[in-house]
Amino acid sequence: MSGAGLVSRGLSRVRELVASAAHLGKAPDESDLERLRTQLQECAEGRGGEVSTRQRAARLAETYLRLDDAGRHAFLRLIAHEFGPDPSRVAAAHAAYQAAIGTAGQWDAEAELRTALRSRRLRILTQFNAIPQGVKFLVDLRADLLRFIADDPLLKPLDRELETRLSAWFDVGFLELQRITWSSPAALLEKLVEYEAVHEIRSWKDLKNRLDSDRRCYAFFHPRMPLEPLIFVQVALLEEIADDVQRLLDIEAPLADAGRATTAIFYSISATQKGLRGVSFGNFLLKRVIDDLKRDFPRLKTFATLSPIPGLVRWAQRDPEAFAEAFNATDWKRLAALGVEGGDSPRLAALLAGDPAWVADEALALALREPLLRLGARYLSEARRGDRPVDSVARFHLGNGARIERLNWLADRSDKGLRQSWGMMVNYLYDPDSLEANLENFAANGSIAASSAVRRLARR
């Protein structure tokens, strides 16, 4: 068989294994590890021509996909620990560069230093990109890596290099936007159901409702992963900013007239690939959706989200002082009349623990409305990890140029909504005239754009 035929057969096998995500349960012994080390060494050295390179990458990918979790962990440890830059070469190149500064040889010495710093890990990872399904293989490999890294921090150098590489490959400029309709292939519709991470799709009728004429659904694809959507964006076409997700998801609600819509509400944005966690898809991700909507519906003037606040209750649990400070004397007086005596009350402790039972008591829910809205406003505008918001959804939307427009009380009464944010949701506004300025301010110094109403609420 020709070299090209061997590569084709090997790549076909890799495609089959990637598609099935086969864990064949084989843990490596010492001889297996030595064979893996030899295969990795050959890939790192890049021996032979293009056909040989692809054959090696295909064989290595097939080997990896046949391993159980213990084997995959050992495989990744080999790459992380034994295929980094050569310290002696880096030291010599750095010394030569320092000696060459200010001379005619400075730039050659700088190039040599960059070459010395280039990790052999990166050479190995890049070779997978040359095979069909190679990019998907690397995305799934990083998903494994992220599972192992919590208990094995020595894998972090490999993760940083792979994240950097994926960030370059998955820049938003490379992504393709496609509209999803009820007529889309069944396999794609099934993936929409499978990957929906914000509001579970409970039936085919529910799915059809989300793809009706007063809705739009978009997916972003990478050209090297044409059958794997990266992000789904679901949109409702309305005449005002939505404040209640139950109404949006009501499959019995009458169909709205999309031709009269002035507002587009992004009510669900779901990332699908665990291996791309932390990989930014670039700025203005939703701007491409907005441009498509404006072309089809010229009456649209307002573009906003109805978004969850997934970290609010967890944050309050970690910072009980911030929780207590959201209640003023008037709030405590109202609560006392309902049998909630101070911050040590069992009912308030149950609320802080995320127990959703409180929502059935209308008087208690009304008394909690203002203090919890204040807490939500402070969380979104002040709670930070470094110079970025603690809340993951806030980081996404603020990083795409939106501003915090409005908090909505009991906008999500599902158990999930009540447990993660006491049912609160938030509208992020995408104002085309201020997107770029908001994005630049956020990127430069973490400055958070928020409406005056939200800022007042946070200060009370």
LINZI-V701697 format. One line per field, one symbol per residue. phi: phi as a letter, one per 30 degrees, with the letter a starting at -180 (. if undefined). A space follows every 50 residues. Layout:
BEGIN
phi = ???
END
This chain:
BEGIN
phi = .deddddeddddddeddddchdccicddcdddddddeddddddddidicd ddddddddddddedddddedddddeddeddccbdddeddddddddddedc eicdcdddddddddddddddedddddddddceidddedddddededdddd cbdddeeddddddddddddceedcdccbdcbdcdeeddddddddceccbe dcadddddddcddcbbbbbcbcddbdcbdcbcbcbccbcaddbadeddcd dcdddddddcdcbccdcabbdccddceidddjdieddddeddddddbddd bcbbcbcdbdcddeddddbdddddddccdddddddddciccidddedddd dddjdddeddcdddddddedddddddddedcbdbbicbedddddeddddc jdbdcacbdhdbcdeddddcahidbbcccccedcedddddddddbidcdb dddddddddd
END
